[in-house]
Amino acid sequence: MRKPSRPPTACCTLPMYMGFLMSEPKSSTCTRLAEVMNISHDSVNRFLLRESYEPKDLFNEAKRLLNLVGGTLNVDDSTLDKPYSQHMELVGHFWSGKHHRVVKGLNLITLYYTDPQGRSLPVNYRVYDKGEGKTKNDYFLDMLAEVLAWGLQPNFMTGDSWYACVDNLKTVKNHRMGFMFAVESNRRVSTEKGTWVQVQKLDIPDDGMLVWLRDFGNVKLFRTRLKDQLRHYVVFLPEAEAYEAFKQTEFQRLHDQHWLIEQYHRMIKQVCNIEKFQVRGKVPILNHIFAALCGYIHLQKLQFTDIILNAYQWQKALYQDVVATFIIHFMVGKEYLNPQFQASVNA
């Protein structure tokens, strides 16, 4: 993070901005924060323009709460909707799983780690910048190399089919990690030497099938059904003899960890207000996103220590007393609106 050369005198700080994003129910703008905290609008703008937070700062926050050895690392991306943005940097057109089409917004790529004790946090991230000339796969490989250099030692890597190219799979294999990646239904594998078949055409047992993935090597193939949609996953284990013991139960455990990142995507949007900003420049946008991700980490910390049951219940409880107080005061003097009891009369 930025190293101050003298005692800070800024009115707006990272903890203040994080708390604002976690608690503001509707309008998480600089103007609204200035009104709430009785500071100048320029103070909030200066905070977003001044700081220079980096992905490693997020890792340093997360590692205090995690066991860095033996967990599962997941890669995925999410589109932050910005349909009405004008002249906003980093905004482009990306596929959205929420809308099931290409939409206007920012693309956030995250490495999300689940440790052996079941605690899950983001440990690295990128916001797609077409000016850098990189693909999402390039970002993934950069982020993976970084977290390994920072001291993370996962046993498994998981991801969806976008990140299941051969180069990525071989890179993970070279780091002596197992993996589970989704693959497209037309991905070709071999069950006997000299023949290739699409995975969608195979009869795959519940406990998986050993196959040879084209241009890669031996993997175990699994099939799942989500509603009416079939999905295929390939599992690689560094020790070849471990495939026999890796069956449906082990696959389902890994698959459940893989889907935790979807819960993370929902929470940063619904609770941490990561999509709700009105700044236009690259630096303030990146600082806003960093603050939202830090807010997520601290909400998870409250959950790890049993201070809150979950973030949604916590946010709902924030306004309970306010709403109740308003209703009680509003009711005063309006008793005439209540149904009036009238005793029955026998004629």
Order of alpha helices (4+ residues) and beta strands (2+ residues): alpha-alpha-alpha-alpha-beta-beta-beta-beta-alpha-beta-alpha-beta-beta-beta-beta-beta-beta-alpha-alpha-alpha-alpha-alpha
